[in-house]
Amino acid sequence: GLAAASSSAAPSERLSGDGTDEAFATPPTSPEMAPAAAEARRGWAAIVMKGPSEPRSPGPRSPGGAIAEESPAAAADPKECAARLEAAGRLLEAVQRLCLVPRPTFRDALFFPHASALERLLALLRRAKFTIDVCVYCVTEERLVAALREKAAAGVAVRIVSDEDQAFNKGAAIFKTAAFAYTVVDEPLHEGANGRKAEGEREKRMHHKFCVLDHRILATGSFNWTGAASSRNCENILVSSEPKLVSAYSAEFERLHAAFSRSNPVSTAAAATKLQAALRGRAARLPPAMGRAQSSQGTAEEKVAAALSQLLAQAPSGRLSLGACRALLQRLNLRPVQARWLLHTATEECCELMRRRGRRRGAAAEMAALLSSLGSLAATLESDLLMPPSAAAATLFFPSVAAREELCGVLATARHTLDVCVFTLSDRRIADTVLDAHKRGAAVRLITDDVTAMNDGSLVFELAEAGVATVVDSDFEEWRTAEDGSMRRSGSTPRHMHHKFCLVDGQILLTGSYNFSWSAGNVNCENMLITDDPYHVRRYGEAFEGLWREFRRAMYVSRQEAAVRIQRIERGRRERTAGARGMRQVVNAASVKANAGRRIAGGRSPRAR
């Protein structure tokens, strides 16, 4: 609403949910909001500049300055001044209601391997008070299992969905979690009469990697709950409390948990009984809504109104600055959904202060100060607690042909840049979309894993040969502290570049568990989140640039190298095909010979047949 005032405000520093400082810049006005914002500025100018006397043309001066220059008689009536203040406040409320939405109360981005990433994930799990729903492909990390066990012992309802094959792998902790959590695994592949899968049928995987806490916080990305993922692989987790995202992933969890519970429950009866008891007691433990809990000092709303009134009472002597308004918000610790209520309360307080001052000279100047303070508060709310509505938010769940097409449609919108950071790329439809963006002139960069790039069906080197800038990951370097305190390289360990995210034009982020493969889109249980949240786009952009600088120095794939590797892959494929064909011929010859021997031994010659 106050676009001009907000744009001049310096970015504020707020404390994010994990204890790290995070910069919140003033949200930009989207193209869809431009007409509304322009109309709001015209309406603001009309209200502020137009007094009860002759109408005045709006100029480049600030609203407060314009009012201060009016004649004393024009704004001497306190009732009239209060009416104008109320009209201005209602306009700001309308603009915020139409053009802005509350920010998520909790946002973070975790990137592995990093010393603090796992600790922040553990701290996130410890925040849960009622429910923890985990839907993850593989669980072997003991510290994460211990955190879940601790929360289950505290009465939190823990449910887990995992993959059947991974549950039987060495080190898997799925059956350990069944002792305290309601655990299920995905349905086995449908088998034919001979106990084998049908010809051409792919093995299905429950490949999700997300977690929902208290139905309020979502954590999703490429991170498997394993020691390798936390210590050396390149992984990511996006954390958000955006209600639409949380509800979509909660619905997906409920769908999978209900479907798998009928066929593959793993939990013990004791764990299921404990979960039911925890769910029954959840309603009794829910925190009271704001304003319901009475105290000796009054309700929460009354405390906020009292603090706001005290601050606005100082406005006539010195108009409230953006810094003072920001300090007020930090002291009150308001949630983003309360931003509009605070602006409404501030408007009422300003009007009441104006009415109480009575008729006297200087009323116009006092109203200008209150109006300026109201504008500063609105600008602070817009920059700290509100944001433009998302124009690209979506959640895609697989297997789904429609979701795959929607994913390709988002990638096809790239006009300037397309940064792809994905574990495997073998889907011809997606590869063609990336290549089309390169041919249109977009700057396309690809980061992928060095092992999967050599797999059969990989299209990585084909894209590199076509001119797409491509790098593959290098080994994870291990360092140790020497006796003199210096860091020395102790060796290297193979790792995987396991990210699965893309950035379109530096404005849209796609991340989740989805590999760019045919199986991911048509067989596996996968997810992909699409968002244009500036905070997450910035964090993932910084992560991409860091990986690009790291891998480009050692593992850049030129066109010539791509051509050589393609030839090597093709030669290996032909050799394997020829070897398999030769083996079949040997087996068939041996079978024919054995059958002929049995017939001769039975008194029949081969010629008799």
Stockholm file with secondary structure:
# STOCKHOLM 1.0

chainA/1-609         GLAAASSSAAPSERLSGDGTDEAFATPPTSPEMAPAAAEARRGWAAIVMKGPSEPRSPGPRSPGGAIAEESPAAAADPKECAARLEAAGRLLEAVQRLCLVPRPTFRDALFFPHASALERLLALLRRAKFTIDVCVYCVTEERLVAALREKAAAGVAVRIVSDEDQAFNKGAAIFKTAAFAYTVVDEPLHEGANGRKAEGEREKRMHHKFCVLDHRILATGSFNWTGAASSRNCENILVSSEPKLVSAYSAEFERLHAAFSRSNPVSTAAAATKLQAALRGRAARLPPAMGRAQSSQGTAEEKVAAALSQLLAQAPSGRLSLGACRALLQRLNLRPVQARWLLHTATEECCELMRRRGRRRGAAAEMAALLSSLGSLAATLESDLLMPPSAAAATLFFPSVAAREELCGVLATARHTLDVCVFTLSDRRIADTVLDAHKRGAAVRLITDDVTAMNDGSLVFELAEAGVATVVDSDFEEWRTAEDGSMRRSGSTPRHMHHKFCLVDGQILLTGSYNFSWSAGNVNCENMLITDDPYHVRRYGEAFEGLWREFRRAMYVSRQEAAVRIQRIERGRRERTAGARGMRQVVNAASVKANAGRRIAGGRSPRAR
#=GR chainA/1-609 SS CCHHHHHTSCCEEEECTTSCEEEECCCCCCGGGHHHHHHHHHHHHHHHHCCSSSCCCCCSSCHHHHHHTSCGGGGCCHHHHHHHHHHHHHHHHHHHHHHCEECCSCEEEEEESCTTHHHHHHHHHHTCSSEEEEEESCBCCHHHHHHHHHHHHTTCEEEEEECHHHHTSTTCCHHHHTTTSEEEECCCCCCCTTSSCCTTCCCCCBCCEEEEETTTEEEEESCCBSHHHHHTSBEEEEEECCHHHHHHHHHHHHHHHHHHHTTCBCCCHHHHHHHHHHHHTHHHHSCCCTTTSCCTTCCHHHHHHHHHHHHHTTTTTSCCCHHHHHHHHHHHTCCGGGHHHHHHHHHHHHHHHHHHHCSCTTHHHHHHHHHHHHHHHHHHHHHHTEECCCSSCEEEEESCHHHHHHHHHHHTTCSSEEEEEESCBCCHHHHHHHHHHHHTTCEEEEEECTTGGGSTTCCHHHHHHTTCEEEECCCEEEEEECTTSCEEEEEEECCCBCCEEEEETTTEEEEESCCBSHHHHHTSBEEEEEECCHHHHHHHHHHHHHHHHHHHHHHEECHHHHHHHHHHHHHHHHHHHHHHHHHHHHHHHHHHHHHHHHHHHTTCCGGGC
#=GC SS_cons         CCHHHHHTSCCEEEECTTSCEEEECCCCCCGGGHHHHHHHHHHHHHHHHCCSSSCCCCCSSCHHHHHHTSCGGGGCCHHHHHHHHHHHHHHHHHHHHHHCEECCSCEEEEEESCTTHHHHHHHHHHTCSSEEEEEESCBCCHHHHHHHHHHHHTTCEEEEEECHHHHTSTTCCHHHHTTTSEEEECCCCCCCTTSSCCTTCCCCCBCCEEEEETTTEEEEESCCBSHHHHHTSBEEEEEECCHHHHHHHHHHHHHHHHHHHTTCBCCCHHHHHHHHHHHHTHHHHSCCCTTTSCCTTCCHHHHHHHHHHHHHTTTTTSCCCHHHHHHHHHHHTCCGGGHHHHHHHHHHHHHHHHHHHCSCTTHHHHHHHHHHHHHHHHHHHHHHTEECCCSSCEEEEESCHHHHHHHHHHHTTCSSEEEEEESCBCCHHHHHHHHHHHHTTCEEEEEECTTGGGSTTCCHHHHHHTTCEEEECCCEEEEEECTTSCEEEEEEECCCBCCEEEEETTTEEEEESCCBSHHHHHTSBEEEEEECCHHHHHHHHHHHHHHHHHHHHHHEECHHHHHHHHHHHHHHHHHHHHHHHHHHHHHHHHHHHHHHHHHHHTTCCGGGC
//
